[in-house]
Amino acid sequence: MGVRVEQAGRPELVRARRRRGLSQEAAAEAVGVSPTTWARWERGEQGVRARHRARMAVVFAVEAVEVERWVEGWAFVETPSWPLVDCGGGSLEATVRSADLLWRYEMDPSRRHLLATLPFVPAALGEWLTSWTYDTPAASTAHAGSARAVGMADVQRINEARQAFGQLDHQFGAGLVRPVVLRYLNGNVTPLLHGRYDDKVGAELMSAAAGMSRMAGWTAFDMSLHGQAQQHFGQALRFAKTADNPLVAAWVLTAMTRQAIHIDQALWALRLSRSAVDTARQAQASPRVMALMTVREAWATALNAKPGETGDKHSAKQVEQLLAEAERAYEQGPSDRDPAWIGLHEWAELNAEAGQSWGLLGDHQRAAACAEAAVTAFHDRLPRSAQFNRVHAADAYLGMKELEQALDSARAAIPMAKALSSARSVEFIQAFADRLEPHGTTVAVREFRDHLRSELAA
């Protein structure tokens, strides 16, 4: 059956729960014990009775022998089919160890293939948010490693590399950039994490590593690898916690919000966006940072309530207030407290995201105006953003029942979907084609769909 091994706690029981997307509370309820008992089981502090083991086999839909492995510690080959990143509180060593594991998997072709099959696990978000909010940061960010001494110049190089990767991602799409980002994490950042540094350098190094981990998550998101993206975002949040850096955490949380919006996890998008706003306020973030956080909260609020469909006036008013708050914050102008990463979130980007909220409010004319303005602003500099906003404009025209104009706008987005190395860009235009189904019998829509299939196949 296997070999009994010494273990700290019951890691296989933890992994089994996470594979099912369950919190400790939900697993405890399903098996019929208290959350405290379940937590003790996972820590290996309490035995598991036979009747509870039998119930686990039913709840998790596995054979009894599998439960015995989880409970008794029978060794078997580890596979990355559960969330790898545990963003709970812990030491700097534990944070570095979890990054090592994730980045090594990314560089191993066989394990990378398994990582790519990871599902997006909503329940993990709840654990990570709780950990970020309530756990205690690492007692120290100093490290007396055997590798070379690390200084602020090393940290600055990580930040500069991330900025360069970000520009390439915006220009060409994540498919081109992602392999380089992963090699940089494994080959350049990992040795620094194992180096020698004091608390001051360590805190800055953890923050820089968070930014680069966020970049890895963002590129996975753009390639529609949503489980993989979630892993890197979770690791980034853990680095931010270790560094006790709420501003970087807010930046990570707002990226997680954007992913949740994209995959229509509306309730989680709302929770993440509100956590990002609260965290940014805790960090006394600059007005332009608050503008980004607030406009994304407006978008998540509108997506969750869909006031344009439901007629929910209370939610509509809330969204409008958030949009006005974001606009007022942005109009306060730049600040010496602006982090480098806020530079990409200019007025056109803010206005484009506001347009998504207006569309969900049912104001399609205003949504179209926001999208068209973004296309003009981004046309030469940020082709992926321009392409997305052409599709957003097409959706707005469709909402106004201007089918011909909607098709014209969407048709203009097709060449860039072909040119970019971005799965998300292709998905955007394909999703619009699916939304044309009510008009599917018209000649214009049939011709558009035929043209789209032909162009993407080429």
C-alpha positions as CSV (number, residue, x, y, z in Angstrom):
1,M,0.0,0.0,0.0
2,G,2.9,2.3,0.6
3,V,5.6,3.3,3.1
4,R,4.7,5.0,6.3
5,V,6.7,8.2,6.5
6,E,7.3,10.8,9.2
7,Q,5.4,14.0,8.5
8,A,4.5,17.3,10.1
9,G,0.7,17.2,10.2
10,R,-1.3,15.6,7.4
11,P,-0.3,17.4,4.2
12,E,-2.2,14.9,2.0
13,L,-5.4,15.7,3.9
14,V,-4.9,19.4,3.3
15,R,-4.2,18.8,-0.4
16,A,-7.3,16.6,-0.7
17,R,-9.5,19.3,0.8
18,R,-8.0,22.0,-1.5
19,R,-8.5,19.8,-4.6
20,R,-12.2,19.9,-3.8
21,G,-12.1,23.7,-3.4
22,L,-13.2,23.4,0.3
23,S,-12.4,25.6,3.3
24,Q,-11.6,23.9,6.6
25,E,-15.1,24.9,7.8
26,A,-16.8,23.5,4.8
27,A,-14.9,20.2,5.0
28,A,-15.7,19.9,8.7
29,E,-19.4,20.5,8.1
30,A,-19.5,17.8,5.3
31,V,-17.8,15.2,7.5
32,G,-19.8,16.1,10.6
33,V,-17.2,17.5,13.0
34,S,-16.3,20.9,14.3
35,P,-13.8,23.2,12.4
36,T,-11.5,22.9,15.4
37,T,-11.4,19.1,15.1
38,W,-10.8,19.3,11.4
39,A,-7.9,21.8,11.9
40,R,-6.4,19.4,14.5
41,W,-6.6,16.6,12.1
42,E,-4.7,18.5,9.4
43,R,-2.0,19.5,12.0
44,G,-1.7,15.9,13.1
45,E,-2.7,16.7,16.6
46,Q,-5.7,14.4,16.9
47,G,-6.6,10.9,15.6
48,V,-9.3,10.3,13.1
49,R,-12.0,7.7,14.1
50,A,-13.0,5.0,11.7
51,R,-16.5,6.4,11.1
52,H,-15.1,9.8,10.2
53,R,-12.6,8.1,7.8
54,A,-15.5,6.3,6.1
55,R,-17.4,9.6,5.8
56,M,-14.4,11.3,4.3
57,A,-14.3,8.6,1.6
58,V,-17.9,9.4,0.7
59,V,-17.5,13.2,0.8
60,F,-14.3,13.2,-1.3
61,A,-15.6,10.3,-3.6
62,V,-12.4,8.2,-3.1
63,E,-11.6,4.7,-2.0
64,A,-11.1,4.0,1.7
65,V,-7.4,3.2,1.1
66,E,-6.9,6.8,-0.2
67,V,-8.2,8.2,3.0
68,E,-5.8,6.0,4.9
69,R,-3.0,7.5,3.0
70,W,-4.1,11.0,3.9
71,V,-4.6,10.2,7.6
72,E,-1.7,7.7,8.2
73,G,0.9,9.3,6.0
74,W,1.5,6.6,3.3
75,A,4.0,8.0,0.9
76,F,3.2,8.3,-2.8
77,V,4.3,10.5,-5.7
78,E,3.6,14.2,-5.3
79,T,1.7,15.9,-8.1
80,P,0.8,19.6,-8.4
81,S,-2.9,19.0,-8.7
82,W,-3.9,21.2,-5.7
83,P,-3.1,24.9,-4.9
84,L,0.6,24.9,-4.1
85,V,0.7,28.2,-2.4
86,D,-0.4,28.5,1.2
87,C,-0.6,32.2,1.9
88,G,-1.0,31.8,5.6
89,G,1.3,33.5,8.1
90,G,4.8,32.1,8.4
91,S,8.5,32.7,8.4
92,L,10.6,34.1,5.6
93,E,12.0,30.6,5.1
94,A,8.5,29.2,4.5
95,T,7.7,32.0,2.0
96,V,11.0,31.3,0.1
97,R,10.4,27.6,0.2
98,S,6.9,27.9,-1.4
99,A,8.3,30.1,-4.2
100,D,11.1,27.6,-4.8
101,L,8.5,24.8,-5.3
102,L,6.3,26.8,-7.6
103,W,9.1,28.2,-9.8
104,R,10.9,24.8,-10.0
105,Y,7.6,23.3,-11.3
106,E,7.4,26.0,-13.9
107,M,10.9,25.2,-15.2
108,D,10.2,21.4,-15.3
109,P,8.4,20.6,-18.6
110,S,6.5,17.6,-17.1
111,R,5.4,19.5,-14.0
112,R,4.7,22.7,-16.0
113,H,2.2,20.6,-18.1
114,L,0.5,19.6,-14.9
115,L,0.4,23.1,-13.6
116,A,-1.3,24.2,-16.8
117,T,-4.2,21.9,-15.9
118,L,-4.8,23.4,-12.5
119,P,-8.3,24.7,-12.0
120,F,-9.1,28.1,-10.6
121,V,-10.1,27.4,-7.0
122,P,-12.4,30.1,-5.5
123,A,-12.2,28.7,-2.0
124,A,-8.4,29.4,-2.0
125,L,-9.2,33.1,-2.3
126,G,-11.0,33.1,1.0
127,E,-8.1,31.5,2.8
128,W,-5.7,34.0,1.3
129,L,-7.8,37.0,2.1
130,T,-8.2,35.9,5.7
131,S,-4.4,35.3,5.9
132,W,-3.6,38.7,4.5
133,T,-6.0,40.5,6.7
134,Y,-5.4,38.7,10.1
135,D,-2.1,36.8,10.1
136,T,1.1,38.3,11.6
137,P,3.9,39.2,9.2
138,A,7.2,37.4,9.4
139,A,9.1,38.4,12.6
140,S,12.2,39.3,10.5
141,T,13.0,39.6,6.8
142,A,16.8,39.2,7.4
143,H,18.4,36.1,6.1
144,A,21.9,34.6,6.8
145,G,22.1,32.4,3.8
146,S,25.2,30.8,2.4
147,A,24.9,32.6,-0.9
148,R,26.4,36.0,-1.7
149,A,25.4,39.2,0.1
150,V,22.4,41.0,-1.4
151,G,22.0,44.8,-1.6
152,M,19.6,47.4,-2.8
153,A,21.1,47.4,-6.2
154,D,20.0,43.8,-6.7
155,V,16.5,44.7,-5.6
156,Q,16.4,47.6,-8.1
157,R,17.4,45.3,-10.9
158,I,14.4,43.1,-10.2
159,N,12.1,46.1,-10.3
160,E,13.6,47.4,-13.5
161,A,13.3,43.9,-15.1
162,R,9.7,43.7,-14.1
163,Q,9.0,47.1,-15.7
164,A,10.7,46.0,-18.9
165,F,8.7,42.8,-19.0
166,G,5.5,44.8,-18.3
167,Q,6.1,47.0,-21.3
168,L,6.7,44.0,-23.6
169,D,3.6,42.3,-22.3
170,H,1.5,45.4,-23.1
171,Q,3.0,45.7,-26.5
172,F,3.1,42.1,-27.7
173,G,1.1,40.0,-25.3
174,A,2.0,37.5,-22.6
175,G,3.0,34.6,-24.8
176,L,6.2,36.3,-25.8
177,V,7.1,37.5,-22.3
178,R,6.0,34.7,-20.0
179,P,8.9,32.2,-20.6
180,V,11.4,35.0,-19.9
181,V,9.7,36.0,-16.7
182,L,9.7,32.4,-15.4
183,R,13.4,31.9,-16.2
184,Y,14.2,35.2,-14.5
185,L,12.3,34.2,-11.4
186,N,14.0,30.8,-11.2
187,G,17.5,31.9,-12.4
188,N,17.8,35.4,-10.9
189,V,15.4,35.9,-8.1
190,T,15.8,32.5,-6.4
191,P,19.5,32.9,-5.7
192,L,18.9,36.3,-4.2
193,L,16.2,35.0,-1.9
194,H,18.8,32.4,-0.6
195,G,21.5,35.1,-0.1
196,R,22.5,37.2,2.9
197,Y,20.6,40.3,3.7
198,D,19.4,42.4,6.6
199,D,15.9,43.4,7.5
200,K,15.8,46.5,5.4
201,V,17.1,44.8,2.2
202,G,15.0,41.7,3.0
203,A,11.8,43.7,3.1
204,E,12.6,45.4,-0.2
205,L,13.6,42.1,-1.7
206,M,10.3,40.4,-0.7
207,S,8.4,43.4,-2.2
208,A,10.3,43.1,-5.5
209,A,9.8,39.4,-5.6
210,A,6.0,40.0,-5.0
211,G,6.0,42.3,-8.0
212,M,7.8,39.8,-10.2
213,S,5.5,37.0,-9.0
214,R,2.5,39.2,-9.8
215,M,4.0,39.6,-13.3
216,A,4.1,35.8,-13.7
217,G,0.5,35.6,-12.6
218,W,-0.5,38.3,-15.0
219,T,1.1,36.6,-18.0
220,A,-0.5,33.3,-17.1
221,F,-3.9,35.2,-16.9
222,D,-3.3,36.7,-20.3
223,M,-2.7,33.2,-21.6
224,S,-5.9,31.9,-20.0
225,L,-4.0,29.7,-17.6
226,H,-6.2,30.7,-14.7
227,G,-5.2,28.1,-12.1
228,Q,-1.6,28.8,-12.8
229,A,-2.2,32.5,-12.6
230,Q,-3.9,32.0,-9.2
231,Q,-0.8,30.2,-7.9
232,H,1.5,33.1,-8.8
233,F,-0.9,35.8,-7.5
234,G,-1.1,33.8,-4.2
235,Q,2.7,33.6,-4.0
236,A,2.9,37.4,-4.7
237,L,0.5,38.0,-1.8
238,R,2.5,35.9,0.5
239,F,5.7,37.8,-0.4
240,A,3.8,41.1,0.3
241,K,2.7,39.7,3.7
242,T,6.2,38.7,4.6
243,A,7.5,42.1,3.7
244,D,4.5,43.7,5.5
245,N,3.9,45.9,2.5
246,P,0.2,46.7,2.1
247,L,0.7,48.9,-1.0
248,V,2.2,46.0,-2.9
249,A,-0.5,43.7,-1.5
250,A,-3.2,46.1,-2.8
251,W,-1.5,46.0,-6.3
252,V,-1.6,42.2,-6.2
253,L,-5.2,42.1,-4.9
254,T,-6.4,44.4,-7.7
255,A,-4.8,42.1,-10.3
256,M,-6.7,39.2,-8.7
257,T,-9.8,41.3,-9.0
258,R,-9.3,41.7,-12.7
259,Q,-8.9,38.0,-13.2
260,A,-12.0,37.3,-11.2
261,I,-14.0,39.8,-13.3
262,H,-12.7,38.1,-16.5
263,I,-13.8,34.6,-15.5
264,D,-17.1,35.9,-14.1
265,Q,-16.4,35.2,-10.5
266,A,-18.5,38.3,-9.6
267,L,-18.8,37.8,-5.9
268,W,-15.1,37.1,-5.5
269,A,-14.2,40.0,-7.7
270,L,-16.2,42.2,-5.3
271,R,-14.6,40.8,-2.2
272,L,-11.1,41.1,-3.7
273,S,-11.7,44.7,-4.9
274,R,-12.9,45.8,-1.5
275,S,-9.9,44.2,0.2
276,A,-7.7,46.0,-2.3
277,V,-9.3,49.4,-1.5
278,D,-9.1,48.8,2.3
279,T,-5.5,47.7,2.0
280,A,-4.5,50.7,-0.1
281,R,-6.1,53.0,2.4
282,Q,-4.1,51.2,5.2
283,A,-1.0,52.0,3.2
284,Q,-2.1,55.7,2.8
285,A,-1.8,55.2,-1.0
286,S,-1.6,58.1,-3.3
287,P,-4.8,59.5,-5.0
288,R,-3.9,57.8,-8.4
289,V,-3.5,54.5,-6.7
290,M,-6.9,55.0,-4.9
291,A,-8.4,55.9,-8.3
292,L,-7.4,52.5,-9.8
293,M,-8.6,50.6,-6.8
294,T,-11.9,52.4,-6.7
295,V,-12.8,52.2,-10.4
296,R,-12.1,48.5,-10.2
297,E,-14.4,48.2,-7.1
298,A,-17.1,50.0,-9.2
299,W,-16.6,47.5,-12.0
300,A,-16.8,44.5,-9.6
301,T,-19.9,46.0,-7.9
302,A,-21.6,46.5,-11.2
303,L,-20.8,43.0,-12.4
304,N,-22.1,41.5,-9.1
305,A,-25.4,43.4,-9.2
306,K,-25.9,43.9,-12.9
307,P,-28.2,47.0,-12.3
308,G,-28.9,47.4,-16.0
309,E,-30.6,44.0,-16.1
310,T,-32.1,43.9,-12.6
311,G,-33.1,47.5,-12.1
312,D,-31.3,47.6,-8.7
313,K,-31.3,51.3,-8.1
314,H,-29.3,51.1,-4.9
315,S,-26.4,49.2,-6.5
316,A,-26.6,51.6,-9.5
317,K,-26.2,54.6,-7.2
318,Q,-23.3,52.9,-5.4
319,V,-21.5,52.2,-8.7
320,E,-22.0,55.8,-9.8
321,Q,-20.6,57.1,-6.5
322,L,-17.6,54.9,-6.8
323,L,-16.9,56.1,-10.3
324,A,-17.2,59.7,-9.2
325,E,-14.9,59.0,-6.3
326,A,-12.3,57.5,-8.7
327,E,-12.5,60.4,-11.0
328,R,-12.0,62.9,-8.2
329,A,-9.0,61.0,-6.9
330,Y,-7.4,60.9,-10.3
331,E,-7.9,64.6,-10.9
332,Q,-5.8,65.3,-7.8
333,G,-2.8,64.6,-10.1
334,P,0.5,62.8,-9.6
335,S,2.1,62.5,-6.2
336,D,5.6,61.8,-4.9
337,R,4.0,58.8,-3.2
338,D,3.1,57.3,-6.6
339,P,4.7,53.8,-7.0
340,A,6.3,53.1,-10.4
341,W,3.6,50.7,-11.4
342,I,0.8,53.2,-11.3
343,G,2.3,54.9,-14.4
344,L,0.6,52.4,-16.7
345,H,-2.8,53.2,-15.3
346,E,-3.3,56.5,-17.0
347,W,-6.6,58.4,-17.5
348,A,-7.5,56.4,-20.7
349,E,-7.2,53.2,-18.8
350,L,-9.3,54.5,-15.9
351,N,-11.9,55.8,-18.3
352,A,-12.0,52.5,-20.2
353,E,-12.7,50.5,-17.0
354,A,-15.4,53.1,-16.0
355,G,-17.0,52.3,-19.4
356,Q,-17.4,48.7,-18.4
357,S,-19.4,49.8,-15.3
358,W,-21.5,52.2,-17.5
359,G,-22.4,49.3,-19.8
360,L,-23.4,47.1,-16.8
361,L,-25.6,50.1,-15.6
362,G,-27.3,50.0,-19.0
363,D,-25.8,53.3,-20.2
364,H,-24.5,51.8,-23.5
365,Q,-24.0,55.2,-25.1
366,R,-21.6,56.3,-22.4
367,A,-19.9,52.9,-22.4
368,A,-19.3,53.3,-26.2
369,A,-17.8,56.8,-25.7
370,C,-15.4,55.5,-23.1
371,A,-14.3,52.6,-25.2
372,E,-13.8,54.7,-28.4
373,A,-11.8,57.3,-26.4
374,A,-9.6,54.4,-25.1
375,V,-9.1,53.0,-28.6
376,T,-7.9,56.5,-29.8
377,A,-5.5,56.8,-26.8
378,F,-4.1,53.3,-27.0
379,H,-4.0,52.8,-30.8
380,D,-0.2,53.1,-31.4
381,R,1.2,52.6,-27.9
382,L,-0.8,49.7,-26.3
383,P,-2.3,47.6,-29.1
384,R,-3.8,44.9,-26.8
385,S,-5.7,47.5,-24.8
386,A,-6.9,49.1,-28.0
387,Q,-8.1,45.7,-29.3
388,F,-10.0,45.0,-26.0
389,N,-11.7,48.4,-26.2
390,R,-12.7,47.9,-29.8
391,V,-14.6,44.8,-28.6
392,H,-16.0,46.8,-25.6
393,A,-17.2,49.4,-28.0
394,A,-18.8,46.6,-30.2
395,D,-20.6,45.3,-27.1
396,A,-21.9,48.8,-26.3
397,Y,-23.2,49.3,-29.9
398,L,-24.9,45.9,-29.6
399,G,-26.5,47.1,-26.4
400,M,-27.9,50.1,-28.4
401,K,-29.1,47.7,-31.1
402,E,-26.7,49.2,-33.6
403,L,-25.7,45.9,-35.1
404,E,-23.8,47.2,-38.2
405,Q,-21.7,49.6,-36.1
406,A,-21.0,46.8,-33.6
407,L,-19.8,44.5,-36.3
408,D,-17.6,47.2,-37.8
409,S,-16.0,47.8,-34.5
410,A,-15.4,44.1,-33.8
411,R,-14.1,43.5,-37.3
412,A,-11.4,46.1,-36.7
413,A,-10.3,44.2,-33.6
414,I,-9.6,40.9,-35.5
415,P,-6.1,41.8,-37.0
416,M,-4.7,42.6,-33.6
417,A,-6.1,39.4,-32.1
418,K,-4.1,37.6,-34.7
419,A,-0.9,39.7,-34.2
420,L,-0.8,39.5,-30.4
421,S,0.6,36.6,-28.4
422,S,-2.4,36.7,-26.1
423,A,-5.0,34.0,-25.6
424,R,-7.2,36.6,-23.9
425,S,-7.3,38.7,-27.0
426,V,-8.6,35.8,-29.1
427,E,-11.1,34.9,-26.4
428,F,-12.4,38.4,-26.3
429,I,-13.4,38.5,-30.0
430,Q,-14.7,34.9,-29.9
431,A,-16.9,35.7,-26.9
432,F,-18.3,38.7,-28.8
433,A,-19.1,36.4,-31.7
434,D,-21.0,34.1,-29.3
435,R,-23.0,37.1,-28.0
436,L,-24.3,37.7,-31.6
437,E,-26.4,34.5,-31.4
438,P,-29.8,36.4,-31.2
439,H,-28.8,37.8,-34.6
440,G,-27.3,34.6,-35.9
441,T,-29.6,34.3,-38.9
442,T,-28.7,37.6,-40.4
443,V,-26.4,37.7,-43.4
444,A,-24.1,40.3,-41.7
445,V,-23.6,38.2,-38.7
446,R,-23.0,35.0,-40.7
447,E,-20.4,36.9,-42.8
448,F,-18.7,38.3,-39.7
449,R,-18.4,34.8,-38.1
450,D,-17.1,33.3,-41.3
451,H,-14.5,36.1,-41.6
452,L,-13.5,35.6,-38.0
453,R,-13.0,31.9,-38.3
454,S,-11.0,32.4,-41.5
455,E,-8.7,35.0,-40.1
456,L,-8.0,33.2,-36.8
457,A,-7.4,29.9,-38.7
458,A,-4.9,31.8,-40.9
